[in-house]
C-alpha cells in the first residue's frame, strides 16, 4: 500500500511507503524491533529508529519528521 503527502500524518507499516510531494519515497524494514528507514532506492538505511526515536528528513524544500512507533513509522510534515 502506498500513501501520498496528502495522507500525512500517516503511520506506515513494513512493505508500505509514502511518496512525498517532490517524488521522494520513504519506507522502512523491521530489524530486531527497530525500523531501518530507506529513502528512494537506497541500499543502506538512512536511519535506524527504535520506538520513540525520530529522524528529521529534509527534501524538496520541506521538512518531515519520521518517528518510530510500536505500530510502524509515523511520517508527518513539520
C-alpha positions as protocol buffer text, in pm:
chain_id: "A"
residue {
  index: 1
  type: UNK
  ca { x: 0 y: 0 z: 0 }
}
residue {
  index: 2
  type: UNK
  ca { x: 128 y: 345 z: -77 }
}
residue {
  index: 3
  type: UNK
  ca { x: 46 y: 681 z: 74 }
}
residue {
  index: 4
  type: UNK
  ca { x: 98 y: 1034 z: -58 }
}
residue {
  index: 5
  type: UNK
  ca { x: 179 y: 1361 z: 113 }
}
residue {
  index: 6
  type: UNK
  ca { x: -195 y: 1437 z: 117 }
}
residue {
  index: 7
  type: UNK
  ca { x: -237 y: 1145 z: 362 }
}
residue {
  index: 8
  type: UNK
  ca { x: 7 y: 1291 z: 618 }
}
residue {
  index: 9
  type: UNK
  ca { x: 33 y: 1247 z: 905 }
}
residue {
  index: 10
  type: UNK
  ca { x: 28 y: 873 z: 850 }
}
residue {
  index: 11
  type: UNK
  ca { x: 164 y: 561 z: 1018 }
}
residue {
  index: 12
  type: UNK
  ca { x: 308 y: 322 z: 762 }
}
residue {
  index: 13
  type: UNK
  ca { x: 381 y: -44 z: 815 }
}
residue {
  index: 14
  type: UNK
  ca { x: 654 y: -264 z: 673 }
}
residue {
  index: 15
  type: UNK
  ca { x: 617 y: -303 z: 293 }
}
residue {
  index: 16
  type: UNK
  ca { x: 421 y: 25 z: 273 }
}
residue {
  index: 17
  type: UNK
  ca { x: 567 y: 357 z: 164 }
}
residue {
  index: 18
  type: UNK
  ca { x: 495 y: 729 z: 139 }
}
residue {
  index: 19
  type: UNK
  ca { x: 560 y: 931 z: -175 }
}
residue {
  index: 20
  type: UNK
  ca { x: 627 y: 1294 z: -83 }
}
residue {
  index: 21
  type: UNK
  ca { x: 538 y: 1596 z: -298 }
}
residue {
  index: 22
  type: UNK
  ca { x: 879 y: 1601 z: -473 }
}
residue {
  index: 23
  type: UNK
  ca { x: 858 y: 1229 z: -556 }
}
residue {
  index: 24
  type: UNK
  ca { x: 1081 y: 1113 z: -269 }
}
residue {
  index: 25
  type: UNK
  ca { x: 978 y: 769 z: -145 }
}
residue {
  index: 26
  type: UNK
  ca { x: 1009 y: 676 z: 225 }
}
residue {
  index: 27
  type: UNK
  ca { x: 980 y: 319 z: 353 }
}
residue {
  index: 28
  type: UNK
  ca { x: 1120 y: 103 z: 633 }
}
residue {
  index: 29
  type: UNK
  ca { x: 1218 y: -253 z: 709 }
}
residue {
  index: 30
  type: UNK
  ca { x: 1183 y: -415 z: 1050 }
}
residue {
  index: 31
  type: UNK
  ca { x: 1516 y: -507 z: 1208 }
}
residue {
  index: 32
  type: UNK
  ca { x: 1508 y: -663 z: 1554 }
}
residue {
  index: 33
  type: UNK
  ca { x: 1245 y: -422 z: 1687 }
}
residue {
  index: 34
  type: UNK
  ca { x: 1399 y: -121 z: 1513 }
}
residue {
  index: 35
  type: UNK
  ca { x: 1287 y: 50 z: 1193 }
}
residue {
  index: 36
  type: UNK
  ca { x: 1556 y: 82 z: 924 }
}
residue {
  index: 37
  type: UNK
  ca { x: 1444 y: 386 z: 723 }
}
residue {
  index: 38
  type: UNK
  ca { x: 1517 y: 396 z: 349 }
}
residue {
  index: 39
  type: UNK
  ca { x: 1472 y: 688 z: 111 }
}
residue {
  index: 40
  type: UNK
  ca { x: 1411 y: 615 z: -258 }
}
residue {
  index: 41
  type: UNK
  ca { x: 1621 y: 319 z: -375 }
}
residue {
  index: 42
  type: UNK
  ca { x: 1896 y: 342 z: -112 }
}
residue {
  index: 43
  type: UNK
  ca { x: 2074 y: 17 z: -25 }
}
residue {
  index: 44
  type: UNK
  ca { x: 2179 y: 142 z: 318 }
}
residue {
  index: 45
  type: UNK
  ca { x: 1939 y: 264 z: 584 }
}
residue {
  index: 46
  type: UNK
  ca { x: 1924 y: 641 z: 622 }
}
residue {
  index: 47
  type: UNK
  ca { x: 1844 y: 592 z: 992 }
}
residue {
  index: 48
  type: UNK
  ca { x: 1772 y: 312 z: 1238 }
}
residue {
  index: 49
  type: UNK
  ca { x: 1496 y: 407 z: 1479 }
}
residue {
  index: 50
  type: UNK
  ca { x: 1364 y: 230 z: 1787 }
}
residue {
  index: 51
  type: UNK
  ca { x: 1010 y: 309 z: 1908 }
}
residue {
  index: 52
  type: UNK
  ca { x: 1006 y: 665 z: 2041 }
}
residue {
  index: 53
  type: UNK
  ca { x: 1305 y: 774 z: 1829 }
}
residue {
  index: 54
  type: UNK
  ca { x: 1272 y: 1019 z: 1543 }
}
residue {
  index: 55
  type: UNK
  ca { x: 1459 y: 1143 z: 1237 }
}
residue {
  index: 56
  type: UNK
  ca { x: 1424 y: 1474 z: 1054 }
}
residue {
  index: 57
  type: UNK
  ca { x: 1420 y: 1433 z: 674 }
}
residue {
  index: 58
  type: UNK
  ca { x: 1473 y: 1739 z: 456 }
}
residue {
  index: 59
  type: UNK
  ca { x: 1384 y: 1704 z: 90 }
}
residue {
  index: 60
  type: UNK
  ca { x: 1227 y: 1918 z: -179 }
}
residue {
  index: 61
  type: UNK
  ca { x: 1246 y: 2229 z: 40 }
}
residue {
  index: 62
  type: UNK
  ca { x: 1027 y: 2067 z: 308 }
}
residue {
  index: 63
  type: UNK
  ca { x: 1099 y: 1903 z: 643 }
}
residue {
  index: 64
  type: UNK
  ca { x: 938 y: 1578 z: 756 }
}
residue {
  index: 65
  type: UNK
  ca { x: 951 y: 1411 z: 1096 }
}
residue {
  index: 66
  type: UNK
  ca { x: 981 y: 1032 z: 1090 }
}
residue {
  index: 67
  type: UNK
  ca { x: 901 y: 872 z: 1426 }
}
residue {
  index: 68
  type: UNK
  ca { x: 920 y: 502 z: 1509 }
}
residue {
  index: 69
  type: UNK
  ca { x: 612 y: 376 z: 1693 }
}
residue {
  index: 70
  type: UNK
  ca { x: 512 y: 35 z: 1825 }
}
residue {
  index: 71
  type: UNK
  ca { x: 285 y: 2 z: 1520 }
}
residue {
  index: 72
  type: UNK
  ca { x: 519 y: 125 z: 1245 }
}
residue {
  index: 73
  type: UNK
  ca { x: 669 y: 453 z: 1125 }
}
residue {
  index: 74
  type: UNK
  ca { x: 483 y: 782 z: 1163 }
}
residue {
  index: 75
  type: UNK
  ca { x: 552 y: 1031 z: 884 }
}
residue {
  index: 76
  type: UNK
  ca { x: 443 y: 1392 z: 922 }
}
residue {
  index: 77
  type: UNK
  ca { x: 528 y: 1724 z: 765 }
}
residue {
  index: 78
  type: UNK
  ca { x: 696 y: 1965 z: 1007 }
}
